[in-house]
């Protein structure tokens, strides 16, 4: 399965060659290091979000957008809902 999309006409080869790592932050959790070290395979970490809360979309670890999770059959996708506020992300208020 390929995770690359075709580039629109007019995109220069230099821009097309740039690699960007995209990640999605589902939520956050604060746990003591001692508890983290005791966790093993299958451990569950509770997050500070609900199932309908927005997620953060990061490009090279920098917040660029907000989104929502979409599940269709066996595929999971993120729908972009708006721009990210870097100060809100750093404060962890999402």
Buried (B, 14 or more C-beta within 10 A) or exposed (E): EEEEEEEEEEEEEEEEEEEEEEEEBEBEEEEEEEEEEEEEEEEEEEEEBEEEBBBBBBEEEEBBBBBEBEEEEEEEEBEEEEEBBEEEBEEEEB
